[in-house]
Amino acid sequence: MTLEAVIFGGMGTLAEVAELDRAAWNAAFRAHGIGWEWSWDTYAELMRPGGDRHLAARYAAHLGQVVEAEILDRTHQNHFATMLAGGVPLRPGVARVMNWAARGGVKLALVSRSDVDPVRALLAATARARGGVSFDVAILRHDVDRMAPHPQAMTAALAGLGLTPAHAVAVVDTPAALDAARAAGLAALALPGRLAEMEPETFHGAPMTHVLTPESLISAWRGETCQAAE
């Protein structure tokens, strides 16, 4: 059996975008005259459980307020796309892995809770760093009804690739994405982003690295539980 695909389980596995996402939310609140300003801790807590599209709706419910969550979300996505277009570096090792995959005929998939415009902006901003390597399959927020930790997006990515879970490995940057990958039957390699890097224990013993390499991916796919070398 050979490794035939790598599934990147979120935009955060490609680039560290959490701070831009938080800034985009705060810009959306200002644009609509809503007196919210999410600190990093508030944003991180809202992101922790995963499972839905609309952080603003959940936050409003917590405060007992009513807002136009769909409109806020669209404005947020627009701001996020604009910020990403300004440039963002790939995370360490991502370019190497993508070029290794392209040379070796290993398929690539991206799963993201974001809309198409931010994803396009990120891919355009990182095209040169990736050497033009693209994804064979992309499963975005409107392609599924349920978000991580539900496995629907991971399962859809596998279906799009035409593969069973045994032939792919997922790269995940949050515990929710790890849970989704495991529920889909996938081996997974944790690449903690800023949202999760301070709590490595929440990855429940998954192989982990901070510099993505082909070797660490293959090790995780084989089920080797030792921490991947940095």
N, C-alpha and C positions, 0 to 999 in steps of 0.2 A: 504494500500500500504506500502511496506517495501523497505528500501534501500538495493539494491542487488549488487552494484558494486561501487568501487572507481577508478577513472581514474587519474593517475598522469600525469600531462600535461607537462612533460619535465624532463630531468635529474636533473635540478636545483631544482625540488621539492623533490628530494631524498637526494641530497648532494649539498653543495655549490661548484660548479665546474667552475664558470666563470673565476676566476683568472688562473686556470690551462688551460682552453681553450685559453685564451689570450696568455699565455706563449707558448702553443703549436703552435699557429699561428706564433709568433715571431721566434720560433725555425725552423719552416718550411721556413720562409723567409731567415733565415741565411743559411739553408741547400741548398737553390737554388740561393744563391748569390744576393738576392734582398734587396736593401737598405731600407727596411721599418722596423719600430719599433713602433708597436701600443702601445700608452699609454692607461691607463685605460679609459680616456675620449673618445679617438678615438674608442676603442673597444665598449664601451657602446653605443655610437652614432650609430655605424654600426649595433649593435644588436637591437636597439630600434624598428624599424619598422617591423621586422620579414619578412615573406613572400617569402624568397628565401633560397637557399642552399649555395650560394657562396659569402661570404663576400669579398673575395679577388677580385673577378670579379667586384663587385660594387665599391670597393675602387680604383681599377685600372681605371675604367671608370671615377670616380671623378677626378683623377689626369691626365686623358688623356693619360694613359700608356697602354701598351699591355703586358699581362703576360699569362703564361700557368695556368689558373685558376684551371682546373681539376687536374693537377699534384700537384699544391700547396695544393689543398684541400685534396688529398689523403695523402700527407706527413703530413699535419696537423692532420688528423684523426689518423694516426699511432703514432705520438708524443703524442696526447691526450690520446690514449689508454695506452701507456706506462706510462704516468704520473699518470693516474688513478689507474693503477695496483699497484703503490707504496703505496696505501692506502688513503682513504678519509672517514671522519666520516659522518654518516647519520645526516640529520638535526633533530632538536629537535622534538621528538614525532613520527617520522616516523616509528621507530621500533615498538613502542607501537601500532600504528594504523594497521600496517601490521599483527601483531600477533592477534590483536582483530578481524581483518577481517578473518584471517584463522580459528580462533576458531568459529566465527559466520557464516561461510559459505558465507561471502561477497566476491565477485570476485574482482580481482585486474587487472588493465590494465596500461600499460605505453605507452605514446606517446612521441616520441623524434625526433628532427631534426638531430640527430647524426646517424652515421653509426653503423653497428652491432658490430664492434670491440670495440669502446669506451664503448658501452652499456654493452657488455659482461665483459669488464674489471671492470666497476663500480659495476656490480652485483657480480662478483667474490670477489672484494675487500670488499664488505659490506655483504657478505653472513652470516658471523657469527653474525654480529649485527642484521640482520633480522631474526635470528633464522632459517635460511634456507627457509623461506617463499618466494615463487616465484610468478611471474606474470602469470595470465591465458592468457593474450593477450599482445602482444607488436607490436606497429605500429611504424616503423622507417622510415628514410628518403626515402629509395628506395621503400617503400610500397605505397607511394603517389606521386602525381604530383605537389601538391601545399602545402605550409607550412602555419602555423599560421601567420596571423589571419584568414586564410581560414579554414573552419571547416572540411575539408576532412579527416584529421587524426582522429579527435574526432569521426566523423561519422563512420569511419572504425573500430575504437575501439568498439563502440557500436554494430556494426554488428558482430564483432568477439565474443563479449560477449553474443550475442543473446538477447539484451535488448533494450527497448525504452529509450529515454532520461529521462523519468519520474522516472526510477528506478535506476539512477546513479547520482553521484556527481563527479565533477572534482576538482582536486587540481591544482592551477596554480601559477606560480611564476613571470609571466610577463603580462603586459596589452595585448600583442598580443595573448598569450595563453588564457586569459580571453575572449577576443573577439571571438576566435575560439570556446571555450566551449559554449558561449551564442548563437553563430550562429548555433551550433548543437542542441540547445534546452536544454542544460544541466544547472543545478544549479552548481554554482562554489564557492569554497572557496579560497581566495587569501592567499598565503604563500610567501610574497615577498622575493626574493633573493637580493643579493647585487646589481644587475643591476637595481632593481626597488624600493628598500627599502627607498630611499631618496625622492621618489615621490609617496606617497600613494594615492594622489588624482587621479592618472592615472588609478586606479582600479575602478573608476566610481561607488563608493558606494557599491562595492561587500563586503560581509562579509570577515573579514580579521583576521589572527592570525599569531603569530610568533612561536608558539609551537603547532604542530598538535595534535589534540585529537579526539577520536571518537565523543565526544560531539559537538565539533565545526563542524565536518563534517555533523552530523545529523542536526544540527541547520541550516547550509547553505542549505542542501538538502530540508529542510522544508520551505525555503524561508524567514527565519528570518534575518532581515537586520541589527540588532545590531552587533557591532564589537565583534568578538569572544574573549573570555578572553585569555590572554597570560599565 
